[in-house]
Amino acid sequence: MSDETPRPVAVVVGGGLAGITAALRLADAGLDVTLLEGRPRLGGLAFSFQRGDLTVDNGQHVYLRCCTGYRWFLDRIDGAHLAPLQDRLDVPVLDVGRAAGPRLGRIRRTGLPVPLHLAGGLAAYPHLSLAEKANVGRAALALGRLDPADPELDRVDFATWLKQHGQSERTVEALWDLVGVATLNATAPNASMALAAKVFKTGLLSEPGAADIGWAAVPLGELHDTLARKALDTAGVRTELRAKVGSLTRTEDGRWSVETAGERLAADTVVLAVPQHETHGLLPAGALDEPDLLLDIDNAPILNVHVIYDRKVLRRPFFAAIGSPVQWVFDRTHSSGLKGPGQYLAVSQSAAQDEIDLPVAELRERYLPELERLLPAARGAGIRDFFVTRERTATFAPAPGVGRLRPGPRTRAAGLHLSGAWTDTGWPATMEGAVRSGFQAADAALRDLGRPQGHPLQEAA
């Protein structure tokens, strides 16, 4: 007989990036882990689906070089080569709102030290005046002195801070919101200054390459479902799909009982890695001092418009637009597996509260002419397909005051931990925030079990 102590048992509820990360971390630490996911796939809200012969991402997801958590995740599932980063930040920005006609500019960096790495690009950026550029520089220096963890910043909206620091409406449109809407999923008046400071200070002012952009060259499902499942299997995690958890209760021996429609599992530790409202419904009494605060964390939508042309209309892999309802446009032709002539463009529209429920016909009438205005080659091109994907609860809303609503990974119930991009990671609702929340929950669980592990990132978690 073996005299080895039985391995602690962990159950992770939720198979998005947060849950996958937590499960991998717990398994790597030697726990017996089961991952339960109610959907028929892994990946949470960053997934793919089939539409005829196409493999379609539900929305365009990108990450930055400073997203060390998500980069760890890609490495851990052996997928980094499938989601490469730019060598250097380079964002084409097309302004079609000018009376003199469309004009292309670029947000670029050099290899110089911070903050000089952005100085040349800002000086050459044609969408701002000299005075506006000078004010941007002063605001950036002021932003660099902020502490995103300061709770006072969470009470202020980003627009108010920008106005106090001399930023014109044009500057907000052509620079701050261009980046902020895509990363925060909110316009400046609706964004917590603390979260905005986190995005801009980390992305633009931490190191020269921090804001270099990466995105998947394959369908997201290949990364977040196929490769993630392979990594979980290799780590010894038992993964159960279509296994929605109905209840979570404490057993007489102080362990946890997790019940699905098909089975009841006993666990020494549980990580709840599901959205905040679902978490609220599963929490046992007394687990949080004020559980109803979870219901006050609002959601924000993202709309994606998908257009397949009968010819190539865009030469670049992506661009951003100003002076147009269109925000960001990505070429998804090769990653989707589009066959034959043509090009597949995905238009990513964050902070889409005003459009998320519009009929497809109305969105078609709105966006096809805009794309023709932005892309002359689209004029007269045939439309092979036009469809829309809607994520009404894509992210938590990063509104001022949201920081006090976001719980950390620990609860008052021993052995029960919370994970998800909506928890208190210090980050907005990004893939990076989701992965970091998985780290936090797993590490808290391991410490409580007396099995602390070194953190995988070369920085404080």
Secondary structure, DSSP 8 states (H G I E B T S, - for coil): --------EEEEE--SHHHHHHHHHHHHTT-EEEEE-SSSSS-TTS-EEEETTEEEESS--EEETT-HHHHHHHHHTT-GGGS-B-SS-EEEEEE---TT--EEEEEE--SS-TTGGGHHHHHH-TTS-HHHHHHHHHHHHHHHT--TT-HHHHTSBHHHHHHHTT--HHHIIIIIHHHHHHHHSS-GGGSBHHHHHHHHHHHHHSSTTTT-EEE-SS-HHIIIIIIHHHHHHHTT-EEESS--EEEEEE-TTS-EEEEESS-EEEESEEEE-S-HHHHHHH--TTSSSSGGGGGGS-EEEEEEEEEEESS----SSEEEEESSS--EEEE-HHHHT--SS-EEEEEEEES-TTTTTS-HHHHHHHHHHHHHHH-GGGTT--EEEEEEEEEEEEEE---TTGGGG---SB-SSTTEEE-STTSSSSS-SSHHHHHHHHHHHHHHHHHHTT-----SSSS--
